[in-house]
Amino acid sequence: MSEAGKSTGDESGILDRIVAARLGRIEQSKRDRPLADVKAALADAAPVTPFRETLASKPGISVIAEMKRSSPSAGSLESDLDPVMRAGMYCSAGAAAISVLTEPDFFGGSNDDLRRVKDVAGQRGVAVLQKDFIVDEYQVYEARSAGADAILLIIAILDPVTYSSLLETAHELGMSALVEVFDEQELAMALSAEPQIVGVNNRNLKTLQTSLSVFERVSPKVPAGSLKVAESGMKNAADVERMGQAGAKAVLVGESLMRAGNDAAGLVSAMSRVTVAGASG
């Protein structure tokens, strides 16, 4: 994996630890289930729901509603998460897509969660994003075989060659890729491969705090041809509208939904009704 997982300074310390854990699990997965077996399973994978097209076609701002049991920034969120129940709730509330955390060590997820969500969402025309820390093509094939319509590619943990290769593999398998950046330097690398979807994460990796001003600063530098996604930090419909005013066609909301309890459906519904003049994909 050439320089995949490379980071600088302490700001990416948490990413270093996550990637190190993922690398160990990937090697074990390759021994337990060789890549050839994963590729063979692609024939039985659920059909792809076009991720970018789903986000772009919805009037107003599209909500990518996320589910996760825990996170390094928030700690435990819902240890007894029922992916099927939550997927049904998100679909009924108007989410355009569902993001499923599949990273096991820091977020408590699995590809089995993804499969269960796809069983629900696929029947409703709601796209499913596998949110993980992808550094090896093995993971891309795993994601598609589990039913993912899109994967997350985090520029902070990838070198340019690995990034371009993973993006190409995803497209060859019919999936979209949400390419995530945290600042202008990462955006420059992301744009080298002409991504169709660019996500700007509002979370500061050093402090783990969020600021919506990050998307507002970076968004104007994202080419019009890339669908823009604002990630992290949105707590209500007003925050979603603010991101839409800054150019977002979609928003990815996780922690706020996981903390909302019985109000999560109402929050997704309110966010999904936000419209912004000129918002487009």
N, C-alpha and C positions, 0 to 999 in steps of 0.2 A: 504494500500500500504506500509506495513512495513517501510523500509527506502528509498523508491524511492524518488528521488529528493534531497537526502542528498548531501551536498557539504561542502567543508572546505575552510575557509578563504574567502578573497574578490575576488580571481581569478575566482570563479564560480558565482559571483554576478548576471551577466546577465542571466545565466542559472537558477538561483533560481527564478528570476522574470518571466522568460518564463514558467517554470514548474508550478509556482503558478497560473498563468493565465490559463494554460492548465487544471489544476486540477479543477478549477472552471467551465470551459466550459464542461469538461467531466461529471461532476455531473449534469449539466443542460441537456446535451445530453441524459443521462440515463433516466432522467425524461420525456423528450420529445419523446424519441425513445428507449424503453427498449432493453436490449441486445438480448432478444428472437426475437424481430422484426429484429434486425440487422442480426442475424444468419439466419433467414428465407430468407433474401434478398440474401444470398450467392448463392442460386440456380439460380439466374438470373445474377450473376456476369460474366463479360467477362472472357474467358479462360485465364489461366496463360501462359505467355511467359516466359520460363525458364531464369531467370536473370543471374545466375552464368554461365550457359552453354553459354548464348549469349556473355557474356564478354570473356569467356575463348576461344571460338571458333574463334574469329576474329583474323586474322593475325596482328601482331604488337600490339600497345597499343590501347585498347578500350576506347572511350570517352563517359563518362556519362555527357551529356549536361544538365545543370540545368536552370530552369526558376523560377524567384521570382520577386515580385513587389518591395520589399524593404528588408532591413536587419538592425540589430542594428549597424553593422560595417560600412555599406555603405550608410545608409539612403535610400531615395527614389531612385529607379532604373527605374521602368517602371510602373507607377500607372495604366495606361490603357492597361496593358498586355493582349494580345489575345492568350490564351493557344493553340487554334486550329492552328492559323497561325504559332506560334513559333514551335509547335510540328512538323508541316509539314516541316518547314525549317530545323529543326534539323535532321529529318529523311532523307531528301534529301541530306543533307551535309555529311552524313556518321556516325552520332552518333550511337553507339551500344545500348545506353539506354538513357532515359530521366528522370531526377530528378525533381519532382514537389514539391515545398514548399507548404504545406497545412496548416501551422500554421497561424492563422488569425490575432493575435494581434500585432506581431512584424514583420511579413513577408507578411501580406496581402493576404494569401492564403486560399484555401478551398478544400474540397474533390470534389466539383463540378469541380474545375480546373483539378483535377486528372481524373475524369470521361471523361472529354472532351479530354484530352491528350490521354487517353487509346483508345478512339474511333479511333483516328488517328494512333497512334503508333502500336496498336495491329494488324492492317491490314498490317503493313509494317514489322512485325517481330522484332520490336524494343521494348525492355523491358522498363517497367515504374517503377521507384522507388518513393515511397511516402516518402518524407523527412519531418519529423515532430519530435516532442519531446514526445516519447511514454513512458508512465509510467503505463499504465493500459491495460489489455487484451481487454477491450472494443474497444480501438483504433485499435488493430490488426484486429479484426473482421470488423470494419468500413473500414479499408484500403482495405481488400480483397473484401468486398462488393462493394467498389467504383472502383474496377478493378486493384488494385496494384499488381504488380508481385513481389515486394520486399518492405521491410520496413527498416528504419534506426533505429538502437538501439544504443543509446549514453551511453557508460559506465559511464561517469561522472555524470549522473543523476539517476543511477540505483544501487541497492544493488545486491549482487550475486544471491540471491534466485529469486528476481523479474526478473532479466536479464535472468536467465536460463529458467524460466517459459515462458516469452515472446518469447524467441527464439524457444522453443518447440512448442508453439501455432502457430507461423508463419510457421514452417515446416509442422505441421499437416494440415494447410490450403493450402499447396502446394507452399507457398511463400519462397523466399530467405530472408536473413537478412544481411544487411551491418552493421557490428559491428564496431562502431567508437571509436577510442582511441586517446588520446593526448600525452601520454607518456608511459614509460615502466611499471609503476605501474598499470595503467589502462589496459595495454596489458596483464599483468599477470592474472587479473580478467577475461578479455575477453576469454583467452585461457582455462579457467576452464571448459567451455562448448563446446570446440572444434568447433569454428565457421568456416564455409566454406569460408566466405569472411571477411577480416579485412581491415578497412579503417583507415588510419593515417591522422589526420587533422593537417595541417601545421599552423593553426591559434592559436596564443597565447591568451588564455581566459582572461588574465589580461590586456593586451595591445590592443587586437583585431588586432594586426599586424601579418603578415604571414612571414614564413621563410621556404624555401624548405629543409633546413637542418634538420628539425624535422623528415620528412619522411626518409631522409638518415640515421639518427641516429637510428630510431626505426625499420625500415624495416628488417635489418638483424636478428632481434630477433623474427620475425614472422615465424612460421613453414612453410616449403615448401608446405605443404598440403592445406594451406589457400591462396586463391587468394588475392593478395595485391592491394589495391586501394589508390592512393595518392589523398588527398582532399585539396582544397584551395591553392591559391597563384600562380597558373600557368597562365601566361599571353600570352604565345606564344608556338609555336611548339618546340622551344629550351628548354623551361621549361619542357614540356612533355617528351622530350627525356631524360632530366636529371633525371626525376623521373623513367623513364624506366630503365635507367642505374643503378638506385638504387634498382630495383627489382619490380617496379609497373607493373602489367599487365593491369591496368585500371587507369584512372584519372577522378576525378569529378571536373568539371569546371563550375562555376556559375557567379561570379561577373564580370569577364573579358568578358564573352559573353553578359551579360546584358548591359555592358557599350559600347560594340562594335558597336551598332547601325546596320547600313546596312552591316557592315563588319562581323557580327556574323557568317553568313553562311561560309564565307571564312576561318574564324578562326577555326570553327569546322572541316572543310574539311582538313585544314593544319595539325591540331592536329591528326586527324584520320589517316593520311598517315604516321605518325611516326612509324618506325620499330626499334626494338632494338634486337640485337643478344642475344638469350637465354631467352628472355621474354616469360613466360609461365604461364598458370593458373592451 
